[in-house]
Amino acid sequence: MNDSSGILERERSFLLQTYNRYPVVLARGKGIFLYDLEGRRYLDFVAGLGVNALGHAHPRIVKIIREQAARAIHLSNLYYNEYQGQLAEKLCGLSGLPRAFFSNSGTEAIEGSIKLARLAGHRTGGESKSRLVALQGSYHGRTFGAMSLTGQEKYRKGFEPLLDDVKFVPQNNIEALRAAVDENTCAIVLEPIFGEGGVYECSVDFLQECRAAADRHRAALIFDEIQCGLGRTGNIFAFQTFGVMPDIVAIAKPIAAGLPLGAFLAREEFASAISPGQHGTTFGGGPLACRVALEYLAILEEEKLLENVVRVGNYLKEQLKLIVNRYAVAQEVRGRGLIQGLQLDVPARPLVEQALAEGVLFNSTQDSVLRFLPPFLLQEKHVDKGMRVLKKLLGKKRRKSSENPATSKTETAAPQ
Ligand SMILES: Cc1ncc(COP(=O)(O)O)c(C=O)c1O
């Protein structure tokens, strides 16, 4: 019963049915490729939903895990360990935000961020300074706090009541943002690039206005860079790409190369609002995850992977634009670096299923967006292979030569 069908059957019998999984058992990986139980190879444009930035079984990561596992996997936050402070120092240096807290997931990094913003808000403005402003169409995670900030009905429905002091504004709507933020706002929370929401970017103007509104009302500007951060835009932090500095940034996914680790980094003005005992975690900041994260950051630098993200990301964008020009169902390309989305006007999941049969892993979000979150090791030849498969699948839907792409396609805004 350990063949693929046995594994599928067992999961279907015993697991809470929260995922609509693809019918494949992935067993191992190497670099940019994954292999299923039967040994079939897949080119990976998903990277474990943005986690495996270094691909699979990177030799330096394997080595460091072996070494550290033989020393200490977990100690406790009751004590100091060799790597948590080092990792904090590194991330603080890279971000310019002077204090870090380590969690076990992205969602927990968001929870910690909003707890910090509430404490700081209460300190400056009393109990009433507790309102959170977030964006329609956003995604911040599955716990009650993170879900309360998530501006999409499908993630919230059935779980109410959520936090009630949350106001949502449409992405890139400066007027609505100005109207929503006041002296009772303790934080503005946003993803610089929506991930689950369908790869929509915040405009620089909008981000600057968020910065100004937060300053005006002494609220925290919190960037959720859990999906778009740590290299995916070509800079370590997406805020560096957009040129707007947050007060708190939440990160996770690729930081420990597949081990669960998240973090938030904060300016002193906010960080100083918390005292021992007000927040904590058993697992977060353990020596294994932190040492691996240090290795992740060293590999990014030494293998010049951010340059690769920019170069190959530009190439991917060009290729996707060619697809938009050529195929009727392909509407628009969004994103940058190695976080990009192709807007279709048909459901994307059937394409993902067909690509799987062709040996390529794509991902879909928001029903009709094909999302690309590949490892940072991606090369042009891998893009070519992925695009060949995509074109083959779109082939039957080819644009008629009489249609003019310039007149039939318009820019789309994030769904509100
Ligand atoms: C932007 C964003 N925020 C938060 C989360 C939640 O992170 P996690 O699943 O690690 O809890 C995700 C996960 O996809 C995300 O993309």
Ligand as a Chemical Component Dictionary entry (heavy atoms), coordinates in Angstrom:
data_LIG
# 
_chem_comp.id                   LIG 
_chem_comp.type                 NON-POLYMER 
_chem_comp.pdbx_formal_charge   0 
_chem_comp.three_letter_code    LIG 
# 
loop_
_chem_comp_atom.comp_id 
_chem_comp_atom.atom_id 
_chem_comp_atom.alt_atom_id 
_chem_comp_atom.type_symbol 
_chem_comp_atom.charge 
_chem_comp_atom.model_Cartn_x 
_chem_comp_atom.model_Cartn_y 
_chem_comp_atom.model_Cartn_z 
_chem_comp_atom.pdbx_ordinal 
LIG C1 C1 C 0 1.412 36.986 1.573 1  
LIG C2 C2 C 0 1.244 35.847 2.526 2  
LIG N1 N1 N 0 1.052 36.092 3.821 3  
LIG C3 C3 C 0 0.917 35.104 4.709 4  
LIG C4 C4 C 0 0.955 33.780 4.312 5  
LIG C5 C5 C 0 0.795 32.689 5.317 6  
LIG O1 O1 O 0 2.023 32.032 5.505 7  
LIG P1 P1 P 0 2.080 30.540 6.077 8  
LIG O2 O2 O 0 1.320 29.680 5.146 9  
LIG O3 O3 O 0 3.548 30.226 6.171 10 
LIG O4 O4 O 0 1.473 30.582 7.448 11 
LIG C6 C6 C 0 1.149 33.470 2.971 12 
LIG C7 C7 C 0 1.154 32.086 2.501 13 
LIG O5 O5 O 0 0.976 31.792 1.350 14 
LIG C8 C8 C 0 1.297 34.533 2.051 15 
LIG O6 O6 O 0 1.482 34.302 0.739 16 
# 
loop_
_chem_comp_bond.comp_id 
_chem_comp_bond.atom_id_1 
_chem_comp_bond.atom_id_2 
_chem_comp_bond.value_order 
_chem_comp_bond.pdbx_ordinal 
LIG C1 C2 SING 1  
LIG C2 N1 SING 2  
LIG C2 C8 DOUB 3  
LIG N1 C3 DOUB 4  
LIG C3 C4 SING 5  
LIG C4 C5 SING 6  
LIG C4 C6 DOUB 7  
LIG C5 O1 SING 8  
LIG O1 P1 SING 9  
LIG P1 O2 DOUB 10 
LIG P1 O3 SING 11 
LIG P1 O4 SING 12 
LIG C6 C7 SING 13 
LIG C6 C8 SING 14 
LIG C7 O5 DOUB 15 
LIG C8 O6 SING 16 
# 
